[in-house]
């Protein structure tokens, strides 16, 4: 499989995962409790950072392996 195809499919799935994460946060936000909302937002931010770091490492690995 071409590198561009792998990266495209990978990024699409990451986007879908992030969308699911945001939707889960929105469910918690619908409770309209400021403390729960703040906690959910903090958790989502932490996960976003971890995902971004992991995605970057995986992109680099794909670049190295499929070059």
Backbone as a ProteinNet text record, in pm:
[ID]
protein_1_A
[PRIMARY]
XXXXXXXXXXXXXXXXXXXXXXXXXXXXXXXXXXXXXXXXXXXXXXXXXXXXXXXXXXXXXXXXXXX
[TERTIARY]
84.8	0	89.5	51.4	129.1	124.9	233.5	244.5	130.9	99.8	-6.2	-142	-166.5	-292.5	-301.6	-192.3	-188.8	-213.1	-141	-155.4	-295.2	-351.4	-485.9	-588.7	-581.5	-674.9	-654	-529.1	-495.3	-552	-528.1	-575.7	-728.7	-793.2	-939.9	-991.7	-929.2	-971.7	-942.1	-832.4	-801.9	-906.5	-943.8	-1048.4	-1180.5	-1213.4	-1336.4	-1329.3	-1212.6	-1195.8	-1210.8	-1153	-1165.6	-1310.2	-1379.2	-1520.6	-1598.8	-1571.9	-1637.1	-1604.5	-1482.5	-1440	-1515.9	-1528.3	-1600.2	-1748.7	-1803.3	-1944.5	-1967.4	-1873.4	-1884.2	-1876.5	-1787	-1777.6	-1908.7	-1969.2	-2094.5	-2207.2	-2205.2	-2305.8	-2292.1	-2168.9	-2146.8	-2182.1	-2154.3	-2185.8	-2335.9	-2412.7	-2557.8	-2619.2	-2544.2	-2590.7	-2600	-2524.8	-2523.4	-2475.6	-2373.8	-2308.5	-2169.7	-2140.9	-2012.5	-1890.7	-1898.9	-1785.7	-1761	-1867.7	-1856.3	-1808.1	-1857.8	-1818.6	-1669.2	-1621.7	-1480.3	-1393.8	-1434.5	-1360.3	-1355.6	-1468.5	-1474.1	-1383.6	-1385.5	-1300.2	-1152.3	-1114.9	-975.9	-932.7	-1018.8	-989.2	-973.3	-1062.4	-1054.8	-926	-888.4	-764.6	-643.3	-640.3	-529.6	-523.8	-639	-643.5	-602	-644.3	-605.3	-452.7	-389.5	-244.1	-176.1	-224.2	-165.3	-184.8	-302.4	-330.2	-240.4	-226.7	-143.9	1.4	52	189.4	204.1	109.2	113.5	100.9	13.5	-5.9	123.3	189.8	315.2	420.4	431.7	527.8	493.1	364.9	323.3	345.1	321.9	349	496.4	582.1	725.9	762.5	702.5	730.3	685.8	567.8	518.7	613.4	657.8	751.7	879	931.7	1056.2	1037.5	926.8	904.6	867.6	787	737	815.3	929.7	1012.1	1088.1
-117.1	0	123.6	224.6	347.7	423.5	494.4	572.9	673.9	741.2	842.5	780.5	660.8	591.1	551.1	497.2	456.8	577.9	686.2	806.2	865.2	863.6	917	837.4	705.3	619.2	632.8	638.5	653.4	783.7	892.5	1023	1029.6	964	960.3	891.1	780.6	707.4	786.2	857.9	943.3	1052.5	1112.3	1215.3	1159.2	1036.5	973	948.4	907.3	883.8	1014.1	1121	1251.2	1299.2	1276.2	1313.1	1239.3	1111.6	1033.2	1086.1	1126.3	1183.3	1313	1397.8	1524.4	1499.8	1400.7	1368.4	1316.4	1236.8	1186.9	1303.9	1398.7	1517.5	1596	1607.4	1681.3	1616.1	1483	1412.7	1455.1	1459.4	1501.6	1648.6	1729.6	1872.6	1896.6	1805.4	1823.2	1812.6	1758.8	1750.4	1890.3	1982.6	2122.8	2140.3	2062	2076.9	2134.8	2255	2319.2	2235.5	2167.6	2087.2	1968.8	1901.4	1788.3	1836	1949.3	2005.7	2038.4	2099.4	2134.5	2008.6	1909.2	1784.1	1715	1711.6	1649.4	1722.8	1855	1933.4	1909.1	1901.9	1875.7	1738	1640.3	1504.4	1498.4	1564.8	1567	1635.2	1743.4	1813.2	1722.9	1650.1	1558.3	1450.4	1394.8	1291	1345.4	1466.8	1528.3	1539	1583	1597.8	1462.5	1361.8	1228.3	1171.3	1190.1	1141.3	1212.3	1343.1	1419.8	1372	1347.3	1298.7	1159.8	1073.1	938.4	939.6	1023.1	1032.7	1078	1175.6	1224.8	1114.1	1037.3	926.8	821.4	792.9	693.4	742.6	871.1	926.2	910.8	942.7	929.1	783.9	691.3	548.4	506.8	551.6	518.9	577.2	700.9	762.4	679	634.3	556.1	418.8	354.9	218.1	212.5	305.6	299.7	386.9	438.9	515.1	426.3
0	0	0	-74	-81.8	50.1	75.9	198.7	209.3	100.8	104.7	136.6	87	114.1	260.2	312.2	453	542.6	516.3	599.1	589.9	470.5	452.1	531.6	520.6	594.5	744.9	786.4	927.4	983.1	913.1	959.9	962.4	867.4	866.8	992.4	1029.3	1148.5	1276.2	1279	1394.7	1405.8	1293.8	1294.5	1346.5	1306.4	1353.8	1505.3	1552.4	1695.9	1774.3	1722.9	1790.1	1789	1679.5	1672.6	1780.2	1796.8	1902	2040.3	2060.3	2187.6	2216.6	2116.1	2133.5	2158.5	2091.2	2112.6	2254.8	2304.5	2442.1	2540.9	2514.1	2599.1	2596.5	2479.1	2465.3	2544.4	2552.4	2632.4	2778	2826.6	2964.8	2984.7	2885	2894.7	2899.8	2842.5	2840.3	2980	3074.8	3212.9	3274.4	3216.4	3258.7	3402.9	3437.6	3566.7	3540.8	3590.2	3559.6	3600.3	3713	3758.4	3665.4	3627	3534.8	3397.9	3353.8	3225.2	3224.4	3331.4	3340.9	3342.7	3419	3425.9	3290	3221.3	3088.6	2990.1	2994.9	2905.4	2933.1	3061.3	3096.5	3045.9	3064.4	3021.1	2869	2797.9	2651.3	2605.5	2669.8	2632.5	2652.7	2764.8	2790.1	2682.9	2649.7	2546.8	2410.9	2378.4	2251	2240.8	2349.1	2349.2	2331.4	2403.2	2392.3	2252.1	2196.7	2061.1	1960.7	1973.3	1879.5	1884	2003.7	2016.4	1953.7	1980.1	1923.5	1772.5	1721.1	1575.8	1509.3	1567.9	1510	1505.7	1613.3	1616.5	1511.7	1497.5	1398.8	1256.2	1231	1096.9	1062.5	1159.4	1137.2	1107.8	1181.9	1159	1019.5	977.9	843.4	739	759.9	666.2	654	766.8	765.4	703.9	735.7	689	542.2	497.1	359.2	261.1	302.6	208.5	115.8
[MASK]
+++++++++++++++++++++++++++++++++++++++++++++++++++++++++++++++++++

